[in-house]
Amino acid sequence: MTDASKQSVFDIAVIGAGPAGMTAALLFASKGFDTALVAPKVNHEDGRTTALLQASVDLLDNIGIWNELAPRAAPLSKMRMIDDTGRLIRAPETTFDSAELDLPAFGYNLLNKDLNRILEEAAVREPNLTFVHALAEGYDFDEAHATVHLARDNTISAKLVVAADGRNSPARSAAGIDVRRWDYPQVAVVLNLEHDRPHGDASTEFHTPTGPFTLVPLPGRASSLVCVVKPEQADALVALSDDLLARELETRAHSILGKFSIASKPQKFPLSGLTAKRLMGPRLALIGEAAHVFPPIGAQGLNLGLRDVASLGNILSTAKAQSKDIGAHDTLEVYEKQRFTDINSRTAAVDALNRSLLTDFLPVQFARSAGLYLADKIPPLRRFLMREGIAPGTRRKSIGAPQIKE
């Protein structure tokens, strides 16, 4: 990492030091771009977890940090779906096994604070990366470069600004990019648990009338939980003592992992969605939650953002090799066209699954149940869905990833 006081002109300025922003900055720097990472600080207190699918693991391995993350992660070798709606039409229990794709796991689950810490440590070691510890307060975009205004009248300029500054992205707003927003009548209660029985590296998702109840493995006899309920139910859950909450959650999980104990403070997050109508502006590209937000279902959120990062990194490298302007409209238009199909299809799929759990409309219940039944009974369809769940358009030979080291 270079000294921010010695440099104010960069190839790329990444705004935001969440996992997507830090990964993007590291990738660009590793490809030879003089990169600035602009954010006040890194979040070291985030007790939530992230399930990194294989395509994301490959990206983190490419920038040289997966070996540091692997000992802190739990493999997700099986994904088990259980219809717990209690409705007239119910889907059969369906289990997806990574062994069918000749993979050790679909992905790996780890604590966000571990992911953030290791990304930050890698940023400190990277010579082409400057961490500017400041809040971006304004932007000017013109034909030649973008200017990022910081506190005390300081500025930096770059050929390209990459906005990884979240769902309320000031950079996106400064570029005049509109978004579509929507809300769900649901709240996600998120926490980590310890339990008596081993999880067997299996993620279990109960489909309930209020939304998914998902247990995702962590190292040892521990799991992270996302429990989607109505707002008033979320308020009641987080108000319980740890002992009462553990018993309530164990009941909802039908004791499949034995006795529960609470391992982290429960948090609640209202569910909402967002898609940006453009992924680019003048000398600006959007990634992660600056571009798309949807409910925590199917481990798609950060993984979709990291596919943004990988795509943009490849496009910028190609432009550099061809001596093209990395911030030019034509360059960024390639990125936008490449990413829209993946973003729109994932957003639609997650939205449809979530809404299908909320409705009593029999044809919708039938369609969801039939889909899971066919996935369970037709191996080629099941393997196709598993591959597409990891990343769109993948083939078995292209999604292998390093084994976790003991």
ZARO-315548 format. One record per residue (C-alpha): x, y, z. Coordinates in steps of 0.05 Angstrom, whole numbers, plus 5000, padded with zeros to 4 digits. Example, Ala and Ser with C-alpha at 12.3 -4.5 7.8 and 13.67 -1.06 7.14 Angstrom:
2
+------+------+------+
:   xx :   yy :   zz :
+------+------+------+
: 5246 : 4910 : 5156 :
: 5273 : 4979 : 5143 :
+------+------+------+
END
This chain:
406
+------+------+------+
:   xx :   yy :   zz :
+------+------+------+
: 5000 : 5000 : 5000 :
: 5027 : 5068 : 4981 :
: 5020 : 5132 : 5021 :
: 4957 : 5170 : 5002 :
: 4992 : 5236 : 5017 :
: 5042 : 5223 : 4960 :
: 4992 : 5208 : 4905 :
: 4926 : 5238 : 4884 :
: 4919 : 5214 : 4812 :
: 4900 : 5141 : 4800 :
: 4877 : 5094 : 4746 :
: 4818 : 5071 : 4788 :
: 4784 : 5096 : 4851 :
: 4741 : 5044 : 4887 :
: 4691 : 5076 : 4935 :
: 4671 : 5032 : 4994 :
: 4710 : 4982 : 5037 :
: 4659 : 4926 : 5043 :
: 4679 : 4857 : 5017 :
: 4660 : 4874 : 4945 :
: 4698 : 4940 : 4946 :
: 4761 : 4911 : 4977 :
: 4761 : 4851 : 4931 :
: 4753 : 4897 : 4871 :
: 4810 : 4942 : 4893 :
: 4856 : 4882 : 4905 :
: 4838 : 4852 : 4837 :
: 4850 : 4917 : 4799 :
: 4916 : 4929 : 4835 :
: 4939 : 4858 : 4821 :
: 4927 : 4871 : 4747 :
: 4974 : 4931 : 4748 :
: 4925 : 4989 : 4757 :
: 4944 : 5044 : 4806 :
: 4884 : 5038 : 4851 :
: 4855 : 5079 : 4908 :
: 4807 : 5049 : 4959 :
: 4766 : 5105 : 4989 :
: 4729 : 5093 : 5054 :
: 4732 : 5118 : 5126 :
: 4745 : 5049 : 5156 :
: 4734 : 4974 : 5151 :
: 4679 : 4940 : 5191 :
: 4713 : 4893 : 5241 :
: 4650 : 4881 : 5283 :
: 4604 : 4849 : 5233 :
: 4581 : 4784 : 5265 :
: 4541 : 4760 : 5205 :
: 4567 : 4708 : 5157 :
: 4575 : 4701 : 5082 :
: 4568 : 4637 : 5042 :
: 4619 : 4643 : 4986 :
: 4600 : 4600 : 4926 :
: 4655 : 4567 : 4885 :
: 4660 : 4623 : 4833 :
: 4674 : 4672 : 4890 :
: 4724 : 4624 : 4921 :
: 4760 : 4621 : 4854 :
: 4764 : 4698 : 4851 :
: 4792 : 4702 : 4922 :
: 4842 : 4648 : 4905 :
: 4863 : 4687 : 4844 :
: 4880 : 4748 : 4886 :
: 4919 : 4705 : 4934 :
: 4878 : 4705 : 4998 :
: 4836 : 4641 : 4997 :
: 4889 : 4601 : 5034 :
: 4883 : 4650 : 5092 :
: 4807 : 4647 : 5092 :
: 4799 : 4571 : 5083 :
: 4817 : 4550 : 5155 :
: 4762 : 4597 : 5181 :
: 4708 : 4571 : 5133 :
: 4660 : 4512 : 5134 :
: 4646 : 4475 : 5069 :
: 4575 : 4472 : 5042 :
: 4573 : 4402 : 5012 :
: 4498 : 4392 : 5012 :
: 4438 : 4439 : 5007 :
: 4375 : 4410 : 5036 :
: 4306 : 4442 : 5023 :
: 4247 : 4424 : 5067 :
: 4176 : 4448 : 5056 :
: 4151 : 4470 : 5124 :
: 4093 : 4513 : 5100 :
: 4039 : 4465 : 5125 :
: 3998 : 4482 : 5063 :
: 3954 : 4436 : 5022 :
: 4006 : 4429 : 4966 :
: 4076 : 4418 : 4992 :
: 4142 : 4403 : 4957 :
: 4181 : 4340 : 4972 :
: 4245 : 4346 : 5011 :
: 4302 : 4358 : 4961 :
: 4377 : 4352 : 4973 :
: 4430 : 4379 : 4926 :
: 4498 : 4345 : 4934 :
: 4562 : 4378 : 4907 :
: 4591 : 4308 : 4895 :
: 4545 : 4303 : 4834 :
: 4586 : 4359 : 4803 :
: 4652 : 4326 : 4825 :
: 4662 : 4385 : 4873 :
: 4682 : 4381 : 4946 :
: 4631 : 4435 : 4962 :
: 4584 : 4486 : 4931 :
: 4619 : 4539 : 4971 :
: 4643 : 4558 : 5041 :
: 4613 : 4598 : 5098 :
: 4653 : 4644 : 5143 :
: 4645 : 4704 : 5189 :
: 4643 : 4772 : 5155 :
: 4691 : 4801 : 5205 :
: 4743 : 4748 : 5186 :
: 4732 : 4762 : 5112 :
: 4738 : 4837 : 5122 :
: 4801 : 4832 : 5165 :
: 4838 : 4787 : 5116 :
: 4818 : 4830 : 5057 :
: 4843 : 4892 : 5093 :
: 4909 : 4858 : 5111 :
: 4918 : 4839 : 5038 :
: 4904 : 4912 : 5018 :
: 4960 : 4936 : 5064 :
: 5009 : 4888 : 5030 :
: 4989 : 4907 : 4959 :
: 5039 : 4958 : 4930 :
: 4992 : 4983 : 4875 :
: 4936 : 4999 : 4925 :
: 4928 : 5063 : 4966 :
: 4877 : 5062 : 5022 :
: 4849 : 5132 : 5028 :
: 4817 : 5134 : 5097 :
: 4764 : 5187 : 5084 :
: 4691 : 5195 : 5066 :
: 4677 : 5212 : 4993 :
: 4636 : 5276 : 4998 :
: 4623 : 5292 : 4925 :
: 4641 : 5276 : 4853 :
: 4654 : 5311 : 4787 :
: 4653 : 5271 : 4723 :
: 4680 : 5297 : 4657 :
: 4706 : 5269 : 4591 :
: 4778 : 5259 : 4615 :
: 4773 : 5238 : 4688 :
: 4731 : 5235 : 4751 :
: 4745 : 5276 : 4813 :
: 4728 : 5251 : 4883 :
: 4720 : 5305 : 4935 :
: 4743 : 5288 : 5006 :
: 4742 : 5325 : 5072 :
: 4784 : 5389 : 5082 :
: 4780 : 5406 : 5008 :
: 4824 : 5346 : 4989 :
: 4811 : 5311 : 4923 :
: 4834 : 5252 : 4883 :
: 4824 : 5239 : 4810 :
: 4819 : 5175 : 4769 :
: 4805 : 5151 : 4700 :
: 4749 : 5108 : 4730 :
: 4708 : 5109 : 4794 :
: 4680 : 5042 : 4816 :
: 4621 : 5051 : 4864 :
: 4618 : 4997 : 4918 :
: 4587 : 5045 : 4968 :
: 4522 : 5007 : 4982 :
: 4449 : 5009 : 4966 :
: 4443 : 5084 : 4979 :
: 4506 : 5098 : 4937 :
: 4523 : 5172 : 4935 :
: 4567 : 5160 : 4874 :
: 4508 : 5130 : 4837 :
: 4465 : 5190 : 4856 :
: 4519 : 5239 : 4835 :
: 4519 : 5207 : 4766 :
: 4443 : 5213 : 4761 :
: 4431 : 5138 : 4755 :
: 4359 : 5119 : 4773 :
: 4340 : 5057 : 4811 :
: 4279 : 5013 : 4821 :
: 4264 : 4997 : 4894 :
: 4213 : 4951 : 4927 :
: 4198 : 4926 : 4997 :
: 4175 : 4859 : 5025 :
: 4129 : 4850 : 5086 :
: 4185 : 4811 : 5120 :
: 4244 : 4820 : 5166 :
: 4306 : 4775 : 5170 :
: 4330 : 4756 : 5240 :
: 4403 : 4738 : 5234 :
: 4449 : 4706 : 5287 :
: 4498 : 4650 : 5298 :
: 4484 : 4586 : 5337 :
: 4520 : 4529 : 5370 :
: 4486 : 4461 : 5371 :
: 4494 : 4390 : 5399 :
: 4493 : 4351 : 5334 :
: 4542 : 4358 : 5276 :
: 4514 : 4393 : 5213 :
: 4551 : 4346 : 5166 :
: 4570 : 4405 : 5122 :
: 4497 : 4410 : 5100 :
: 4459 : 4475 : 5094 :
: 4385 : 4466 : 5110 :
: 4331 : 4513 : 5086 :
: 4261 : 4506 : 5113 :
: 4208 : 4540 : 5070 :
: 4157 : 4570 : 5117 :
: 4095 : 4613 : 5105 :
: 4134 : 4676 : 5125 :
: 4197 : 4660 : 5085 :
: 4260 : 4617 : 5090 :
: 4289 : 4592 : 5156 :
: 4361 : 4574 : 5136 :
: 4417 : 4541 : 5176 :
: 4486 : 4547 : 5143 :
: 4546 : 4509 : 5171 :
: 4604 : 4544 : 5207 :
: 4667 : 4508 : 5232 :
: 4654 : 4459 : 5288 :
: 4584 : 4448 : 5316 :
: 4560 : 4517 : 5297 :
: 4516 : 4548 : 5243 :
: 4492 : 4616 : 5221 :
: 4417 : 4628 : 5217 :
: 4373 : 4671 : 5173 :
: 4301 : 4669 : 5198 :
: 4253 : 4708 : 5154 :
: 4188 : 4727 : 5190 :
: 4136 : 4782 : 5194 :
: 4159 : 4848 : 5226 :
: 4120 : 4837 : 5290 :
: 4148 : 4766 : 5296 :
: 4219 : 4793 : 5288 :
: 4208 : 4843 : 5344 :
: 4183 : 4787 : 5389 :
: 4242 : 4741 : 5373 :
: 4297 : 4792 : 5387 :
: 4263 : 4811 : 5452 :
: 4270 : 4740 : 5480 :
: 4325 : 4720 : 5528 :
: 4380 : 4678 : 5498 :
: 4352 : 4614 : 5530 :
: 4281 : 4626 : 5506 :
: 4305 : 4647 : 5437 :
: 4348 : 4584 : 5431 :
: 4289 : 4540 : 5449 :
: 4242 : 4576 : 5400 :
: 4292 : 4569 : 5343 :
: 4306 : 4496 : 5359 :
: 4231 : 4483 : 5355 :
: 4227 : 4518 : 5287 :
: 4286 : 4475 : 5264 :
: 4250 : 4412 : 5288 :
: 4313 : 4397 : 5330 :
: 4351 : 4371 : 5269 :
: 4416 : 4395 : 5300 :
: 4397 : 4381 : 5372 :
: 4398 : 4432 : 5428 :
: 4413 : 4504 : 5407 :
: 4452 : 4558 : 5444 :
: 4458 : 4630 : 5420 :
: 4529 : 4649 : 5398 :
: 4518 : 4721 : 5374 :
: 4471 : 4778 : 5386 :
: 4409 : 4773 : 5341 :
: 4401 : 4827 : 5290 :
: 4341 : 4844 : 5246 :
: 4340 : 4872 : 5175 :
: 4277 : 4892 : 5137 :
: 4275 : 4857 : 5069 :
: 4277 : 4900 : 5007 :
: 4303 : 4900 : 4936 :
: 4337 : 4947 : 4888 :
: 4363 : 4947 : 4817 :
: 4400 : 5004 : 4784 :
: 4372 : 5022 : 4715 :
: 4443 : 5031 : 4690 :
: 4508 : 4999 : 4713 :
: 4551 : 5056 : 4685 :
: 4555 : 5131 : 4681 :
: 4608 : 5179 : 4657 :
: 4673 : 5147 : 4683 :
: 4633 : 5107 : 4733 :
: 4617 : 5033 : 4742 :
: 4570 : 5004 : 4795 :
: 4584 : 4938 : 4831 :
: 4553 : 4901 : 4889 :
: 4496 : 4933 : 4927 :
: 4506 : 4999 : 4890 :
: 4479 : 4959 : 4830 :
: 4431 : 4908 : 4860 :
: 4400 : 4887 : 4927 :
: 4353 : 4830 : 4943 :
: 4334 : 4785 : 5002 :
: 4385 : 4739 : 5035 :
: 4360 : 4677 : 4998 :
: 4403 : 4626 : 4962 :
: 4470 : 4658 : 4980 :
: 4466 : 4704 : 4920 :
: 4479 : 4774 : 4946 :
: 4554 : 4782 : 4955 :
: 4567 : 4726 : 4904 :
: 4531 : 4766 : 4851 :
: 4572 : 4827 : 4870 :
: 4637 : 4788 : 4864 :
: 4616 : 4766 : 4795 :
: 4610 : 4840 : 4779 :
: 4681 : 4848 : 4804 :
: 4709 : 4790 : 4763 :
: 4673 : 4814 : 4700 :
: 4696 : 4886 : 4707 :
: 4767 : 4864 : 4722 :
: 4771 : 4823 : 4658 :
: 4742 : 4879 : 4616 :
: 4789 : 4931 : 4643 :
: 4849 : 4886 : 4633 :
: 4829 : 4874 : 4561 :
: 4821 : 4949 : 4550 :
: 4889 : 4962 : 4581 :
: 4922 : 4909 : 4537 :
: 4891 : 4943 : 4476 :
: 4913 : 5012 : 4499 :
: 4840 : 5034 : 4506 :
: 4813 : 5083 : 4557 :
: 4788 : 5043 : 4617 :
: 4737 : 5096 : 4635 :
: 4709 : 5107 : 4565 :
: 4636 : 5097 : 4550 :
: 4651 : 5039 : 4501 :
: 4692 : 5002 : 4554 :
: 4639 : 5009 : 4608 :
: 4583 : 4992 : 4560 :
: 4614 : 4923 : 4551 :
: 4611 : 4913 : 4626 :
: 4539 : 4935 : 4630 :
: 4517 : 4888 : 4574 :
: 4555 : 4830 : 4603 :
: 4525 : 4837 : 4673 :
: 4452 : 4855 : 4661 :
: 4428 : 4784 : 4644 :
: 4459 : 4753 : 4706 :
: 4433 : 4809 : 4752 :
: 4363 : 4810 : 4724 :
: 4355 : 4734 : 4723 :
: 4380 : 4726 : 4795 :
: 4337 : 4783 : 4820 :
: 4275 : 4753 : 4786 :
: 4290 : 4683 : 4812 :
: 4300 : 4704 : 4885 :
: 4239 : 4749 : 4882 :
: 4195 : 4694 : 4853 :
: 4218 : 4642 : 4905 :
: 4207 : 4690 : 4962 :
: 4138 : 4712 : 4939 :
: 4118 : 4640 : 4926 :
: 4125 : 4626 : 5000 :
: 4080 : 4684 : 5019 :
: 4021 : 4667 : 4976 :
: 3964 : 4618 : 4988 :
: 3947 : 4618 : 4914 :
: 3944 : 4543 : 4895 :
: 3974 : 4548 : 4825 :
: 4035 : 4582 : 4853 :
: 4042 : 4530 : 4907 :
: 4035 : 4476 : 4855 :
: 4088 : 4507 : 4809 :
: 4139 : 4513 : 4866 :
: 4126 : 4441 : 4889 :
: 4129 : 4414 : 4818 :
: 4195 : 4449 : 4806 :
: 4228 : 4419 : 4867 :
: 4197 : 4350 : 4852 :
: 4227 : 4351 : 4782 :
: 4294 : 4374 : 4808 :
: 4294 : 4316 : 4857 :
: 4274 : 4263 : 4806 :
: 4311 : 4285 : 4743 :
: 4387 : 4283 : 4753 :
: 4406 : 4325 : 4691 :
: 4358 : 4380 : 4712 :
: 4384 : 4377 : 4783 :
: 4457 : 4383 : 4760 :
: 4439 : 4441 : 4714 :
: 4405 : 4478 : 4771 :
: 4465 : 4465 : 4816 :
: 4514 : 4492 : 4765 :
: 4471 : 4553 : 4752 :
: 4464 : 4564 : 4826 :
: 4540 : 4569 : 4833 :
: 4547 : 4616 : 4773 :
: 4510 : 4624 : 4707 :
: 4536 : 4589 : 4646 :
: 4588 : 4548 : 4683 :
: 4612 : 4478 : 4666 :
: 4639 : 4427 : 4715 :
: 4711 : 4435 : 4693 :
: 4709 : 4511 : 4702 :
: 4683 : 4514 : 4773 :
: 4733 : 4472 : 4811 :
: 4764 : 4506 : 4872 :
: 4819 : 4492 : 4921 :
: 4805 : 4444 : 4978 :
: 4802 : 4472 : 5048 :
: 4867 : 4458 : 5084 :
: 4862 : 4426 : 5151 :
+------+------+------+
END
